[in-house]
Amino acid sequence: MSVVERLSEPESPPASAAPCDEAAAARSWQIRSRQLLEEHLQRVRGQDLHVFAYGSLIWRPDFDYEAHTLARVQGYHRALRMRSRVYRGTPELPGLVLALLSGGSCTGLVYRIGARRAEAVLRQVWEREMVTGAYQPRWLRCHPCQGSRSSSHPTLSALGFTLSRHSPNCSDVLDDAQMLSVLRHARGRAGSSMEYLERTVLSLRQHGLRDRELERLYALALKTGLGTALR
């Protein structure tokens, strides 16, 4: 696994778990993860793979692809609600990264990977996103945005990574003061939560996308003196 893959969210179970429980849960998840991966591999064998990107996969996909298109998913929305205890924070001060939560809609990128490389890329993405089982992989119905090269297709089925609202990795809704405290102080191996937010907002803008809530948080953070000089 590459350094970049090792520095990908999600990355750790809740810090409160006992060591023996953690080990048992990790073993159980490894078995289940292999089963799930095989199910998904069977689905893409001999076919193109489509992957839906809504956060860091937009600005750091880590794999080659034939094409990408803007597309909207109904029934899920992008939210800065995934706790990060290693790469954007610590067990004592968890950071926050993005997840797809139920409700609303989300516009992002759909990457197309040709059939010849589909299985290899699926394994790579799986290692990155499914390390601990915090995410729930789903085949999402993606509607290409009007004007995109794939807009003639009514829908695309793309693999996306969602988060249950009942997951211990899902943060409560934070008020602005709490969110600013996380953005100001939470920092892990891959950098700060503020940097993660900033990279996402700027990458979305490059594709002509504006996420209203992320833009609001980003403007609020800049107003209070936060920022990472990425602009």
N, C-alpha and C positions, 0 to 999 in steps of 0.2 A: 504494500500500500504506500502511495506517495505521501510526502509531507503535507501537500495540500489536502489530500483525502483525509489524513489524520486530523487536520484542523477544520473539520466540518461539523456543523451542528446536525442533530442533537448528539449529546455525548456522555451523559451520566445519569444514573438512577438517583432518586431522592437521597440526600445525605443522611437522613434519619434512619435508613434501613440498617438492620444489624448485619455484620459481616457475613455470617452464615446464611442469612436470608438473601443477601445480595448475591452470594455465590450460587445458591440454588436457583434464584430467579434468572441469573445470567445463563446458566446451563439450560434451563427450560426455554429461555428465549432463543438461544442458539439453535436448538432443535426445531422450534417452531419457525424461526426465520428461514432455515434451509428448506423447510416444507413449503412455505409461502413463496420463496424465490423460485423453486422448481415449478410451482403452479403458474407463476408469471412467465417463466421461460418457455413453458409449453405454449403459452398464448402467442408469443412473438416469433416462434421458430418459423423461418421461411418468410417472414413478413417484416415490413418496416416497423420501427419502434417510434412512438411519439411520447415525449415527456413534457409535462406542463410545468413551467417555471414561474414563480411569483415573487421570489426573494433573492437569496444569494445565488441561485442557479442562473439568474439573469446576468449578474456581473461576474460570476465565476463558475461556468458550467463544468469545466475540467474534462470535457470530452469533445471530440470532433463530431460535427453534424452536417448533413447535406443542406438543410434549409431551416429557417424559422419563420413563424408567422404570429401576428398578434391574434389572440383569441380570448373569448370570454367564457367563464364557467358560471353557471347558475347554481345556486344552492350553497355556495361557500364564499367566504370573504377572507381577505388578507388581514391578519391581526398580529400586532406585536405582543404576543401572549405566551410564547414558548420560553420557559426558564432555561438558562444556559449557565451551568455551574463550573465549566472548565474553560471553554474557548472565548466566551464573552462575559464571564463573571467567575465567581468562586462559590463554594458551598456556603460561605458566610454571607456573601453578597451576590446572589445570582443576577446575571444579566438577563436581557430579553432579546429573543430573535423572533422571526416571523413564522407563522403557521397558517394553514387554512382551517378556519372554524366554520361550522354549519351556519347557514343563513346568509342572505344577500347574494352578491355576485362578485367576481374577481376577474379583471383583465390582466393577462400576462403573456408570456411567450410559449408557443409550442415548438419544440425542436423535433425535427424529423431525422432519424438515424436509419440509414439503409439496412435492408435485410441481412446483408453480408456481415455487418458489424453489430446488429441489434442485440444479440445475446451477450457479447462482451461488454457493451455499454450498459446494458441492464445490470449486469453483475457489478460494474463499477459504481453506478448510481446507488445500487442497493447497499454496497459497503459504506458509502458516504452517508446515506439518509437513514438506514435501518440498523444502526449500530446497537441501540438499546431497545428498540421497539416502541419508542415514544410515539412515532408517527404511525398512522394507519394508511397503507398504500391503497389507492383506489384508481379504477379506470374511470376517468371523468369525461363527460360529454362536453367538448369544447367547440364553441361556435366562432369560426374565423371572422374577424372584424371586416366590415365592408371596406373594399379597396385593397385588401391584402391579396397576395398571389394565390392564396388558398380559399378565398371567399366564395368561389364557385362550389366548394364542398359545403353541404349543409351543416355537418358536424364532423369532428375528429375525435377518436377515442384516444386519450392520452393518459399516461400514468402520472398521478399526482400524489403528494404526501400530505395527508390531513391530520388533524389533531382532535381527539375527543375532548369535549369540555369537562369530562369527568377524570381526565388523566391527571396524575400528580405533577406532570410537567406543565400543565396549563395554569398560568397565573390568573389570579383574580383581576378584575378590572381595577386599574390604578387611577387615582386622581392625578391632576397635572403635577402637583408638588411631589408625589411619590414617583411619578414617571421621570421627572427631572432629576430626582435624586439618583435613580438607577442610571440614567444617561450620564450623569456627572461622575459617578463613583465606580460603577461596575466595569471591571476590566479583567480579561482572561488571557489565555495563551495566544489567541488570534487577534487580540486588540479589544477595544472598548465597545460597549453597546451603542455609544454615540456614533462611532465610526461605522458600525453595521447599518444603523439607521440612515446615516448620510450617504453611504455608498448605494443603498437601495433607492433612496429618493432620487439621487442624481442619475442612476442607471435607468429608472423608470422614465425620467424626463427625456433621456436620450432616445427613447422609443416612442415619445409623444404621449406618455401616460402620466397621469397625475392622480395619486391616491390621496383623497381628501384628508383622511385622518393622519396619514404619515406626513403629508405636507404641513398640516397644522402643528404636529409635534415638532417637526424639524424647524419651522419658523419660530415656535416658542423657545426651542433650545438655543437657536442663534440669538434671539432677543436677550436671553439671559447670559450670553457670553460663551456658550458652548460651540464647538465646531472643531474639525480636524484638518482644516486647510486643504480639503480635497477639491473645493470649488475652483 
